[in-house]
């Protein structure tokens, strides 16, 4: 009996920050946001932190987000 290889989850494909448009890279235009997701180890609970930072003003917003993925 043959077994199928386990499928690995694929990460979303995004363009790298090296290919940002010049107006974004030079921080001359307001309204461009960066977003990061900080995932904690399972022993710290189910909460993660999402952070948003506006590139010109460096205004930052952070919020706790709950994971609904039982595998994490």
N, C-alpha and C positions, 0 to 999 in steps of 0.2 A: 504494500500500500504506500503510495507516494504522499508526502506531506507538503503542503504549501509553505513557502517562506513567510514568516510573520511580516506584516506590513508595518513600516515605521511611519509615524506621523510626519508629514512634511511641513516645514516652516514656511510661512508666507514669504513670497519673494518681494522685496522692496529694493528700491534703488539706494545705493550707498550715499552717505553724506558728501562724498567726494564729488558727486555730480549735481550738487545744488546749483540753481541759477545764481548768477552773480549778485543780484539784488538781495537774495536771501543770505548768501555767504557773507556779504559785507555788512549786514545788519542795518541797512539804510531805510527799509520799509517796514512799518509797523504791521502786525497781524500775522506773522509767521510763527507757528507754535511747534515746539518739540514735545513729544510724549514718550514717557518711559514707564514700563511696568516692572515693579520690584516684587519678585516672588520669594516668599520666606519658606524655610524648611517646614516640613509637615509638623514637626514638634512645636512650632510656634503658633499653630492654629491654621484656620482656613483663610485668613485675611491676607490680602496683598495690598500694595500701595501703588496707585497710579499718580504720576506727577506730570504736570503740564507747565511748560515754561515758554513765555513769549520772548522771542529772540532779541528784540530791540530794548525793551524796558526791563527785561529779566524778571518780570512779574511771574510768580510761581503759584500754582495751585496744586495741592496734594490731597488725595482722598483715599480712604480705605475701600477696597473692593473685595467682595467675597467671591470665592471660587465655587463653581457648581460642579466641578470636575472631581468625582470621587477618587480618581487615580492620582491626584496630586496632593 
